[in-house]
Amino acid sequence: MTRPETPFEQLSYDLNKFRERRMAERRAVQRDTPDRRALRQAPDQPPPAETRGGD
C-alpha cells in the first residue's frame, strides 16, 4: 500500500506502521521472565477466573 495523500491519513498510516514495527520488535525479543501462560496451577485447583458466590 502506498502512503496516503491527506495529512491526517498520512499521520494515521505512519502511526499504524510504527505500532506494527514496535510490536514485531517486542515479540522478537526474548524476555528474561517466565511465560505466565505456561504457568498453570495444579489440576485439582479451580482456574483463577472462577469465583465463588456469597452464601
C-alpha positions in Angstrom: 0.0 0.0 0.0 1.3 3.5 -0.8 1.3 6.3 1.6 -1.9 8.3 1.6 -2.1 11.9 0.3 -4.0 13.8 3.0 -2.1 14.9 6.2 -4.5 13.2 8.6 -4.3 9.9 6.7 -0.5 10.1 6.5 -0.3 10.5 10.2 -2.7 7.6 10.8 -0.8 5.5 8.4 2.6 6.3 10.0 1.2 5.6 13.4 -0.1 2.2 12.4 3.2 1.3 10.7 5.1 2.4 13.9 2.8 0.3 16.1 3.2 -2.7 13.8 7.0 -2.3 13.7 7.2 -1.8 17.5 5.0 -4.9 18.3 7.1 -7.0 15.9 10.3 -5.9 17.6 8.9 -6.6 21.1 7.7 -10.1 20.0 11.2 -10.8 18.6 13.0 -10.0 21.9 13.4 -12.9 24.3 12.1 -12.0 27.7 14.0 -12.7 30.9 10.8 -13.5 32.8 9.0 -16.8 32.6 5.9 -17.1 30.3 2.9 -16.7 32.5 0.8 -18.7 30.1 3.0 -21.7 30.7 2.5 -21.5 34.5 -0.8 -23.3 35.1 -2.0 -24.1 38.6 -2.3 -27.7 39.7 -5.1 -29.7 38.1 -7.0 -30.0 41.4 -7.3 -26.2 41.8 -10.1 -24.2 40.1 -9.0 -21.6 37.5 -8.4 -18.1 38.9 -11.2 -16.6 36.8 -13.7 -18.8 38.6 -15.1 -17.1 41.7 -17.4 -18.5 44.3 -20.7 -16.7 45.0 -21.5 -15.4 48.5 -23.5 -17.6 50.9 
